[in-house]
């Protein structure tokens, strides 16, 4: 039962992050919203089975400015995966230490 609730909360957090990303108008806000969406997806993937992971749609591509130059280069060269990428420092400061939790009641 608790596993089902965690999965529902994780899905809801991802949907809310996706809506925030789609409705963000300023470029800086879009970058922050994209990283929140990316983090919500990573949390949700931990709760899903491999078959469920394969059925998910891909996330939107990161907007310009969401990745640092070195990160973008490492991604392009295949030295880094998007799952292991970190946001640039200015965006990381806006996100805080833990941008989204799957369970809002956990501290």
QUILINNOR-V570113 format. One record per backbone hydrogen bond with DSSP energy under -0.5 kcal/mol. CO is the residue of the C=O (numbers start at 0). NH is the residue of the N-H. E is the energy in kcal/mol with one decimal. If there is no record, write none. Layout:
{{CO:NH:E} {CO:NH:E}}
This chain:
{{0:4:-2.0} {1:5:-2.4} {2:6:-2.2} {3:7:-2.3} {4:8:-2.6} {5:9:-2.5} {6:10:-2.2} {7:11:-2.6} {8:12:-2.5} {9:13:-2.0} {10:14:-2.5} {11:15:-2.7} {12:16:-2.1} {13:17:-2.4} {14:18:-2.5} {15:19:-2.2} {16:20:-2.2} {17:21:-2.6} {18:22:-1.9} {19:23:-0.8} {20:23:-0.6} {25:29:-2.2} {26:30:-1.9} {27:31:-2.0} {28:32:-2.5} {29:33:-2.4} {30:34:-2.0} {31:35:-2.0} {32:36:-2.3} {33:37:-2.8} {34:38:-2.3} {35:39:-2.4} {36:40:-2.3} {37:41:-2.0} {38:42:-2.2} {39:43:-2.2} {40:44:-2.7} {41:45:-1.1} {43:46:-1.4} {43:47:-0.6} {44:47:-0.8} {48:52:-2.3} {49:53:-2.0} {50:54:-1.1} {51:55:-0.6} {52:55:-1.0} {62:65:-2.1} {65:87:-0.6} {67:71:-2.7} {68:72:-2.3} {69:73:-2.6} {70:74:-2.4} {71:75:-2.4} {72:76:-2.2} {73:77:-0.5} {73:78:-2.1} {73:79:-1.1} {74:77:-0.9} {80:83:-1.0} {80:84:-0.7} {81:84:-0.5} {87:90:-0.5} {87:91:-2.8} {88:92:-2.4} {89:93:-1.2} {90:94:-2.1} {91:95:-2.0} {101:103:-0.6} {102:105:-1.6}}
